[in-house]
Amino acid sequence: MITICRAEDGQVFPVNASVRDIEGIGSLELFLHQEIGVDEDAALAYLSDGRRLTSANIRDLGSVQDQFIFVFNKYYLDYDVDVVLRQLQVEPRFQPTIEDAAATTPPIRHAQLAASYARTAQMHHEHIQHLLHSLSLQHQALQIASSNLDFHILAISETFDGIAVNGRKDLEKQASLLDGLDADLELISRVRVHVEFCSVAVRMAIEAGEPHRVLADYVSKQKMKQVADTCAKTHDELQLRFSEVEEAVVKLKDGADKVRSSIGNVNLFDEAQTSSRRSQDLLDRITDAAAALESPASDADSLLQDLRHLDNAHRQELQQITNKKVISCSFWTSSS
């Protein structure tokens, strides 16, 4: 049995299949598309231990005990956040409100009413447990995504750092040469060219009294400035591109740090667990009150009032954990 978890909402899909079945289909992506509907080109699969899972290493699925496949939809990276949130919107599954026996015709017997309260409480509690489980899987999926993000950003950062050292030196050298152009042009006007390097005609002219030739006589300042302008433009473009890449790498690092910090803050999941424990307590109290209501010797009015109060509290608990689920989907989307 393989269990597929849709990372963005923690939805679980148990599949009665094996590694051999997936190989028989032809590709992992096609298998995932058939089972949970994710586009083949959009599916990114990971094992529960964080390893990337592909068709090439599908047999690694047999090395994890839980047989879990976490599937991410990379198309969500390109979608508008509001569109994704609407797709992931969750509503509480409230059961129909239980009417008081006196408001029905013919009146419902206390035993029937007690059974209705107990059944409704059980269904609400099961849904709360389901939401808690999906929250747990969402959190685990985020940890997997964050770990892989850190790994890739580290590789990018190390590569950039290796290039950046020489890149900065080259850009600084270019800037220095461009800044010193006027001084260099002025300097070559004072550097004599030895007569041995001059043509016969120039030598004769010098011997006849003309001034010695200097490097500036053979270098056009106008052309040199034109070349310098072209070089300066290229330098500025390279400097801009370098700065943009450097800024992008810094943003990637900062973003990964924020994601890691947010995932490390487990307040949301802790609150959901607390909500689940309150739900269990409410279920027990409703079950006890419903059992007492079936007794002919019970104070029916008092028990009915208690059951209405407990049922309302249970519904509020379901609403609260649903709100936490919505926040979790929102966080998952923003982190993506």
TIGULUM-512605 format. One record per residue: x, y, z of N, C-alpha, C in turn. Coordinates in steps of 0.02 Angstrom, whole numbers, padded with zeros to 5 digits, always signed. Each point is the difference from the previous one (the first is absolute). Layout:
REM residues N
XYZXYZXYZ
...
REM end
This chain:
REM residues 336
+00042-00060+00000-00042+00060+00000+00044+00063+00000
-00012+00043-00048+00036+00064-00005-00048+00056+00020
+00026+00048+00037-00040+00058+00020+00029+00062-00032
-00042+00034-00039+00020+00062-00033-00028+00058+00040
+00042+00048+00015-00022+00060+00037+00007+00060-00046
-00055+00036-00011+00003+00062-00038+00025+00055+00046
+00060+00024-00014+00036+00043+00047-00037+00065+00017
-00033+00030-00050-00029+00066+00012-00058+00000+00049
-00036-00056+00008-00056-00001+00047+00001-00060+00047
+00051-00042-00004+00004-00057+00046-00050-00055-00014
-00032+00002-00058-00049-00052-00018+00035-00066-00015
-00027-00054+00027+00032-00066-00006-00039-00045-00048
+00037-00037-00042-00030-00045-00048+00032-00069+00007
-00031-00046+00037+00027-00068+00003-00008-00035-00067
+00053-00032-00023-00002-00033-00066+00024-00072+00008
-00040-00046-00023+00020-00070+00002+00044-00016-00060
+00063+00019+00006+00047-00010-00055+00069-00014+00029
+00045-00023-00044+00068-00016+00020+00048+00035-00047
+00064-00004+00016+00051+00029-00043-00003-00030-00070
-00013-00065-00003-00004-00034-00064-00059+00026-00041
-00055+00016+00034-00058+00028-00035+00017+00067-00032
+00037+00042+00039+00019+00066-00026+00046-00008-00060
+00048-00046+00004+00045-00012-00056-00039-00025-00061
-00052-00038+00012-00040-00026-00055-00039+00055-00035
-00020+00052+00037-00036+00057-00030+00045+00039-00047
+00064+00002+00016+00047+00034-00045+00038+00057+00032
-00032+00037+00045+00036+00055+00034-00036+00016+00065
+00037+00026+00047-00028+00021+00065-00049+00057-00010
+00017+00047-00044-00043+00058-00012-00068-00020-00028
+00000-00049-00045-00064-00024-00029-00041-00034+00055
+00033-00039+00042-00034-00033+00056-00033+00051+00046
+00036+00052+00017-00026+00052+00044-00058+00038-00033
+00006+00011-00065-00054+00033-00037-00064-00042+00002
+00008-00065-00009-00058-00044+00000-00033-00005+00069
+00041+00005+00053-00026-00011+00068-00027+00064+00032
+00033+00057-00010-00022+00060+00035-00012+00059-00047
+00010-00010-00065-00018+00051-00049+00051+00054-00012
+00058-00002+00033+00051+00051-00010+00030-00008-00070
+00011+00056-00035+00028-00002-00067+00069-00033+00002
+00014-00040-00050+00064-00036-00002+00059+00047+00003
-00004+00056-00036+00055+00048-00002+00007+00040+00064
-00053-00001+00042+00000+00041+00061+00020-00039+00062
+00001-00066-00004+00010-00042+00060+00073-00002+00022
+00011+00016+00064+00065-00009+00032-00012-00046+00060
+00031-00059-00001-00013-00050+00051+00061-00008+00046
-00016-00010+00065+00053-00010+00050-00021-00056+00047
+00050-00035+00025-00012-00049+00053-00006+00035+00067
-00025-00033+00050-00010+00031+00066+00066+00019+00033
+00056-00030-00023+00065+00018+00029+00033+00058-00037
-00037+00029-00049+00024+00059-00035+00034-00013-00066
+00009-00063-00018+00034-00015-00063-00048+00011-00059
+00028+00027-00054-00039+00009-00061-00014-00068-00031
-00063-00009-00022-00020-00064-00030-00019+00012-00073
+00031-00038-00044-00014+00004-00071-00009-00071-00028
-00015-00003-00064-00007-00066-00032+00066-00037+00002
+00055+00037-00002+00066-00031-00001+00018-00035+00065
-00024+00028+00057+00018-00031+00064-00063-00023+00037
-00052-00021-00037-00064-00018+00029+00008-00058+00051
+00051-00041-00009+00009-00056+00046+00021+00023+00070
+00022+00063+00006+00016+00027+00066-00062+00005+00044
-00060-00003-00031-00062+00001+00038-00003-00059+00048
+00030-00055-00020+00001-00060+00042+00045+00006+00061
+00042+00052+00001+00047+00008+00056-00029+00040+00058
-00059+00029-00009-00032+00037+00054-00058-00040+00028
-00006-00003+00065-00048-00044+00031-00072+00023-00010
-00011+00067-00001-00069+00024-00003-00030+00000-00070
+00042-00010-00053-00024-00002-00069-00039+00063-00019
+00022+00057+00027-00032+00064-00014+00034+00035-00059
-00040+00029-00044+00025+00043-00054-00032+00069+00009
+00041+00051+00013-00025+00068+00004+00006+00032-00069
-00055+00026-00025-00002+00026-00068-00013+00076+00002
+00044+00037-00032-00006+00072-00005-00020+00018-00072
-00042+00051-00006-00021+00024-00066+00039+00064-00014
+00051-00005-00044+00043+00058-00012-00035+00055-00039
-00058-00015-00030-00038+00053-00034-00022+00054+00048
-00008-00018+00064-00022+00050+00049+00050+00057+00008
+00063-00012-00022+00050+00053+00004-00015+00056-00049
-00037-00017-00054-00014+00050-00052-00070+00030+00008
-00044-00032+00039-00068+00024+00007-00003+00060+00046
-00052+00040-00009-00014+00055+00047-00019-00030+00068
+00027+00030+00053-00011-00027+00068-00074-00005+00016
-00038+00051-00018-00072+00000+00015-00036-00057-00035
+00021-00015-00061-00030-00056-00038+00014-00066+00036
+00061-00009+00022+00019-00062+00035-00040-00006+00065
-00005+00055+00037-00036-00002+00064-00073-00018-00010
-00030+00025-00054-00070-00018-00014-00006-00075-00014
+00050-00027-00034-00001-00072-00015+00009-00041+00064
+00037+00026+00047+00014-00037+00062-00048+00019+00057
-00050+00040-00015-00047+00023+00052-00033-00060+00035
-00004+00004+00065-00029-00054+00041-00059+00028+00040
-00054-00037+00001-00058+00020+00039-00014-00054+00053
-00022+00020+00059-00015-00050+00052-00059-00043-00020
+00006-00065+00012-00055-00046-00017-00047-00006+00059
-00041+00050+00008-00049-00002+00055-00057-00048-00017
-00018-00039+00050-00059-00042-00006-00062+00044+00012
-00058-00022-00026-00062+00040+00011-00012+00012+00074
-00025+00059+00016-00015+00017+00070-00055-00046+00026
+00009-00022+00062-00048-00046+00031-00056+00041+00031
-00059-00012-00023-00058+00038+00024-00023-00028+00068
-00027+00044+00040-00028-00021+00064-00062-00043-00012
-00009-00049+00042-00057-00046-00008-00066+00036+00000
-00004+00054+00037-00065+00036+00005-00016+00036-00064
+00049+00012-00042-00011+00039-00061-00021-00044-00059
-00006-00065+00011-00017-00045-00055-00069-00030+00012
-00029-00021-00054-00065-00033+00004+00002-00063-00043
-00011-00060+00029-00007-00011+00072+00067+00009+00036
-00001+00011+00065+00062+00011+00038+00047-00060-00006
+00066+00015-00002+00051-00052-00002+00011-00026+00070
+00003-00064+00007+00013-00030+00066+00070+00018+00022
+00010+00003+00066+00064+00019+00029+00055-00047-00024
-00015-00063-00007+00050-00049-00022+00025+00016-00071
-00047+00020-00043+00019+00019-00068+00042+00064+00000
-00021+00047+00042+00036+00063+00004+00071-00011+00026
+00006-00043+00051+00065-00015+00028+00046-00032-00052
-00029-00046-00039+00039-00033-00052+00023+00050-00054
-00043+00048-00015+00018+00051-00050+00058+00043+00023
-00003+00021+00064+00055+00041+00027+00066-00040+00001
-00005-00063+00020+00061-00042+00004+00028-00012-00070
-00043-00014-00048+00023-00013-00068+00031+00063-00031
-00032+00058+00011+00026+00063-00027+00068+00016+00030
+00006-00010+00066+00064+00014+00034+00055-00045-00028
-00017-00064-00012+00050-00046-00027+00023+00021-00069
-00047+00023-00042+00017+00020-00068+00042+00065+00000
-00018+00046+00045+00039+00061+00006+00071-00015+00024
+00005-00045+00048+00067-00017+00027+00042-00035-00054
-00031-00044-00039+00038-00035-00053+00025+00050-00051
-00040+00051-00016+00022+00050-00048+00057+00042+00029
-00004+00015+00064+00054+00037+00033+00064-00041-00001
-00005-00065+00012+00059-00043-00003+00028-00002-00071
-00044-00001-00048+00022+00000-00070+00038+00064-00016
-00026+00057+00022+00033+00064-00012+00068+00002+00035
+00003-00026+00061+00063-00001+00037+00052-00043-00037
-00022-00057-00025+00046-00044-00037+00025+00034-00064
-00044+00034-00036+00021+00034-00061+00047+00058+00016
-00012+00035+00055+00046+00053+00022+00069-00028+00015
+00001-00058+00032+00064-00033+00015+00038-00017-00064
-00036-00025-00050+00032-00018-00063+00022+00062-00038
-00039+00053+00003+00021+00063-00032+00065+00025+00031
+00003-00004+00066+00061+00023+00035+00060-00044-00020
-00011-00065-00005+00054-00045-00021+00021+00015-00072
-00049+00014-00043+00016+00017-00070+00041+00064-00004
-00017+00049+00042+00038+00063+00001+00072-00011+00023
+00008-00045+00048+00068-00016+00024+00041-00032-00056
-00032-00045-00038+00034-00031-00057+00019+00052-00051
-00048+00045-00016+00013+00052-00050+00055+00047+00024
-00002+00018+00064+00050+00046+00028+00070-00031-00002
+00005-00064+00018+00066-00033-00001+00029-00003-00070
-00043-00016-00049+00024-00003-00069+00016+00070-00026
-00039+00049+00022+00015+00070-00020+00068+00020+00027
+00013-00016+00063+00065+00017+00030+00057-00033-00039
-00010-00063-00019+00052-00036-00037+00016+00034-00066
-00052+00018-00037+00011+00032-00065+00028+00070+00007
-00024+00037+00050+00026+00068+00010+00073-00002+00021
+00019-00050+00039+00070-00008+00020+00044-00011-00062
-00024-00042-00045+00038-00013-00062+00006+00063-00042
-00055+00037-00005+00001+00063-00038+00047+00050+00033
-00005+00005+00066+00040+00048+00037+00075-00016-00007
+00017-00063+00007+00071-00019-00006+00026+00014-00070
-00040-00015-00050+00021+00014-00069+00009+00074-00012
-00049+00040+00024+00005+00072-00009+00060+00029+00038
+00010-00023+00061+00056+00026+00039+00067-00014-00035
+00005-00058-00031+00062-00016-00036+00011+00045-00060
-00054+00018-00034+00004+00044-00058+00008+00073+00022
-00034+00018+00054-00003+00070+00021+00068+00029+00019
+00043-00041+00030+00066+00025+00022+00039+00029-00060
+00006-00041-00052+00036+00023-00060-00040+00052-00038
-00067-00007+00002-00042+00048-00035+00008+00070+00028
+00001+00006+00066+00008+00066+00031+00069+00029-00017
+00051-00042+00002+00067+00024-00016+00004+00026-00071
-00031-00037-00047+00002+00021-00070-00039+00065-00010
-00057+00006+00032-00040+00061-00006+00037+00060+00030
+00032-00011+00057+00039+00054+00032+00059+00020-00044
+00032-00049-00032+00057+00015-00044-00024+00040-00061
-00057-00021-00028-00028+00036-00058-00016+00073+00020
-00031+00009+00057-00018+00067+00023+00062+00043+00010
+00052-00031+00028+00062+00036+00011+00032+00022-00066
+00001-00044-00049+00028+00017-00065-00039+00055-00035
-00066-00003+00005-00042+00052-00031+00009+00067+00035
+00005-00002+00067+00010+00063+00037+00067+00032-00016
+00050-00041-00016+00067+00026-00013+00014+00016-00072
-00052-00001-00042+00011+00011-00072+00031+00068-00014
-00028+00053+00027+00026+00068-00014+00072+00007+00022
+00016-00028+00058+00069+00003+00024+00047-00039-00045
-00024-00057-00026+00041-00041-00044+00013+00037-00067
-00053+00032-00025+00008+00037-00063+00048+00059+00009
-00004+00030+00059+00047+00054+00014+00071-00027+00007
+00007-00059+00029+00066-00029+00010+00034-00017-00065
-00037-00027-00048+00033-00021-00063+00023+00059-00041
-00025+00060+00016+00024+00059-00035+00070+00020+00023
+00022-00032+00055+00066+00016+00026+00050-00058-00007
-00022-00055-00028+00044-00058-00010+00031+00002-00070
+00066+00010-00002+00034+00003-00064+00006-00069-00032
-00001+00000-00066+00011-00061-00038+00073+00002-00023
+00038-00050+00016+00071-00002-00019+00006+00000-00076
+00050+00037-00023+00008+00008-00073+00010-00067-00036
+00026-00049+00037+00010-00066-00031-00066-00031-00022
-00055+00023+00031-00065-00029-00017-00037+00043-00052
+00032+00055-00021-00032+00045-00048+00021-00018-00072
-00039+00021-00046+00016-00013-00071+00059+00045-00021
+00028-00016-00057+00057+00039-00025-00019+00073-00011
-00061+00009-00026-00022+00068-00014-00007+00041+00064
-00026-00033+00052-00009+00034+00064+00067+00016+00031
+00047-00047-00006+00067+00012+00027+00031+00061-00033
-00006+00003-00065+00030+00056-00037-00034+00065+00021
-00065-00003+00013-00035+00061+00020+00023+00023+00069
+00012-00048+00043+00024+00016+00068+00070+00030-00004
+00043-00032-00043+00068+00025-00008+00000+00070-00030
-00054+00015-00038-00005+00066-00031-00027+00052+00049
-00017-00021+00061-00021+00048+00050-00071-00007+00026
-00039-00047-00029-00068-00010+00026+00003-00033+00069
-00052+00011+00040+00001-00029+00068-00003-00076-00002
+00025-00031+00053-00004-00072+00006-00073-00023+00002
-00011-00057-00028-00068-00028+00000-00016-00028+00070
-00064+00006+00018-00026-00029+00063-00056-00049-00017
-00019-00041+00049-00053-00050-00013-00065+00032-00024
-00013+00061+00024-00063+00033-00019-00003+00015-00075
+00060+00003-00032+00000+00012-00072-00028-00060-00039
+00000-00057+00031-00022-00061-00034-00068-00027+00026
-00026+00035+00050-00064-00022+00030-00050+00057-00006
-00058-00015-00028-00053+00050-00008-00040+00005+00065
+00003+00058+00031-00039+00009+00062-00075-00008-00013
-00022+00025-00057-00071-00005-00016-00022-00072-00005
+00040-00040-00036-00018-00071-00007+00005-00037+00067
+00050+00018+00040+00007-00032+00065-00061+00016+00044
-00025+00061-00004-00058+00018+00040-00063-00035-00025
-00003-00010-00066-00057-00038-00027+00001-00072+00025
+00061-00029-00001+00007-00068+00026-00017-00002+00075
+00024+00052+00036-00014+00003+00072-00075+00006+00013
-00035+00039-00040-00073+00007+00009-00035-00067-00009
+00022-00037-00051-00029-00067-00012+00014-00046+00058
+00063+00002+00024+00019-00042+00057-00038+00019+00063
-00010+00065+00010-00036+00024+00059-00073-00024-00001
-00031+00001-00060-00068-00024-00006-00004-00075+00015
+00047-00038-00027+00002-00072+00014+00012-00013+00074
+00045+00039+00029+00015-00007+00072-00063+00013+00042
-00036+00053-00017-00061+00016+00038-00051-00056-00005
-00007-00030-00060-00047-00055-00009+00021-00061+00041
+00065-00015-00001+00025-00056+00039-00009+00012+00075
+00013+00062+00022-00008+00017+00070-00073-00007+00022
-00045+00022-00044-00072-00005+00015-00021-00074+00005
+00022-00041-00047-00018-00070+00001+00028-00035+00062
+00062+00017+00015+00031-00030+00060-00039+00019+00063
-00019+00064+00005-00038+00024+00058-00068-00034+00005
-00032-00010-00058-00066-00032-00001+00005-00073+00023
+00051-00035-00024+00010-00070+00021+00016-00003+00074
+00043+00045+00023+00019+00002+00071-00062+00014+00043
-00042+00047-00021-00061+00016+00037-00048-00060+00000
-00005-00035-00057-00044-00058-00004+00023-00055+00048
+00065-00011+00004+00027-00051+00046-00015+00019+00072
+00008+00064+00016-00014+00023+00068-00074-00010+00017
-00043+00016-00048-00072-00008+00010-00018-00074+00011
+00032-00043-00039-00011-00072+00008+00019-00023+00070
+00058+00023+00023+00022-00019+00067-00048+00026+00053
-00019+00064-00006-00047+00029+00049-00067-00036-00001
-00024-00015-00061-00064-00035-00005+00003-00069+00032
+00054-00036-00012+00008-00066+00029+00004+00005+00077
+00034+00051+00025+00004+00010+00072-00069+00013+00030
-00041+00040-00034-00067+00015+00024-00044-00062+00000
+00005-00039-00054-00039-00062-00004+00020-00048+00056
+00066-00007+00009+00025-00044+00052-00023+00023+00070
+00003+00065+00011-00021+00027+00064-00075-00011+00012
-00039+00010-00053-00073-00009+00006-00018-00072+00013
+00034-00046-00035-00013-00071+00011+00020-00021+00070
+00053+00031+00025+00023-00016+00068-00050+00023+00053
-00042+00049-00018-00051+00023+00046-00061-00045-00006
-00008-00044+00048-00054-00051-00004-00062+00020+00039
-00007+00065+00013-00058+00023+00039-00066-00021-00031
-00004+00007-00067-00063-00016-00034-00018-00073+00010
+00048-00045-00008-00013-00071+00009-00014-00016+00073
+00036+00032+00046-00013-00011+00071-00071+00021+00019
-00021+00056-00029-00069+00024+00013-00051-00049-00028
+00015-00029-00058-00045-00049-00030-00004-00063+00043
+00056-00021+00028+00000-00058+00045-00041+00014+00063
+00007+00061+00026-00040+00019+00058-00074-00001-00017
-00016+00024-00059-00070+00000-00022-00026-00072-00006
+00043-00045-00023-00020-00070-00006-00014-00031+00069
+00043+00018+00049-00011-00026+00068-00065+00028+00029
-00014+00063-00013-00064+00028+00025-00059-00035-00033
+00009-00016-00064-00053-00036-00036-00013-00068+00032
+00054-00035+00018-00008-00065+00033-00037+00007+00066
+00017+00052+00037-00033+00012+00064-00074+00015-00011
-00015+00041-00050-00070+00016-00015-00038-00062-00023
+00032-00042-00040-00031-00062-00023-00018-00045+00060
+00047-00006+00047-00012-00041+00059-00058+00027+00041
-00001+00066+00009-00054+00031+00040-00067-00006-00035
-00001+00008-00065-00063-00008-00037-00024-00072+00003
+00046-00047-00008-00018-00071+00003-00029-00018+00069
+00031+00026+00052-00024-00013+00068-00069+00030+00011
-00009+00063-00024-00064+00033+00009-00054-00034-00041
+00017-00022-00059-00049-00034-00042-00020-00066+00031
+00047-00035+00031-00016-00063+00033-00046+00012+00060
+00015+00054+00037-00042+00016+00058-00070+00020-00022
-00006+00032-00058-00066+00022-00024-00046-00058-00014
+00029-00057-00016-00041-00059-00015-00032-00030+00062
+00025+00020+00059-00029-00026+00062-00065+00035+00017
-00053-00038+00017-00065+00032+00018+00006+00044+00062
+00050-00013+00042+00006+00038+00063+00041+00064-00009
+00023+00014-00061+00043+00058-00010-00040+00064-00003
+00036+00056+00013-00030+00066-00007+00008+00020-00074
-00050-00016-00040+00005+00008-00072+00014+00072-00021
-00035+00048+00031+00008+00070-00020+00071+00024+00012
+00027-00018+00059+00069+00021+00016+00050-00033-00046
-00009-00065-00015+00046-00035-00043-00003+00026-00072
-00060+00016-00023-00008+00028-00067+00035+00067-00006
-00006+00040+00052+00034+00065+00000+00076-00010-00002
+00025-00048+00039+00071-00015-00001+00023-00024-00069
-00041-00043-00030+00018-00027-00065+00001+00054-00054
-00048+00046+00004+00000+00056-00049+00063+00042+00009
+00018+00013+00062+00060+00040+00014+00063-00036-00024
+00005-00065+00015+00058-00038-00020+00005-00007-00076
-00057-00010-00032-00002-00006-00072+00023+00065-00033
-00022+00056+00027+00021+00065-00026+00075+00010+00009
+00026-00020+00059+00072+00006+00013+00040-00044-00048
-00027-00059-00015+00034-00045-00046+00002+00029-00070
-00055+00031-00020-00001+00032-00067+00050+00057-00003
+00007+00038+00054+00049+00054+00002+00071-00028-00006
+00011-00057+00032+00066-00032-00004+00016-00022-00071
-00051-00025-00035+00009-00020-00069+00015+00061-00044
-00034+00056+00015+00012+00061-00038+00072+00025+00012
+00023-00004+00062+00067+00025+00016+00055-00041-00034
-00007-00065+00001+00053-00041-00031-00003+00006-00076
-00060+00013-00027-00006+00013-00072+00035+00065-00018
-00007+00050+00043+00035+00064-00011+00076-00011-00001
+00024-00043+00044+00072-00015+00002+00021-00036-00064
-00044-00041-00025+00014-00035-00063+00006+00050-00057
-00044+00050-00001+00003+00052-00052+00065+00039+00006
+00020+00016+00061+00063+00037+00011+00059-00042-00024
-00003-00065+00012+00053-00045-00021+00006-00001-00076
-00058-00003-00034+00001+00001-00074+00028+00066-00026
-00019+00054+00035+00025+00066-00019+00075+00004+00008
+00025-00027+00056+00073+00000+00012+00036-00043-00052
-00029-00059-00015+00030-00044-00049+00006+00035-00067
-00053+00038-00019+00000+00035-00064+00052+00054-00001
+00003+00041+00053+00048+00055+00002+00072-00025+00003
+00011-00057+00032+00067-00029+00004+00022-00026-00068
-00049-00028-00037+00017-00025-00066+00024+00056-00045
REM end
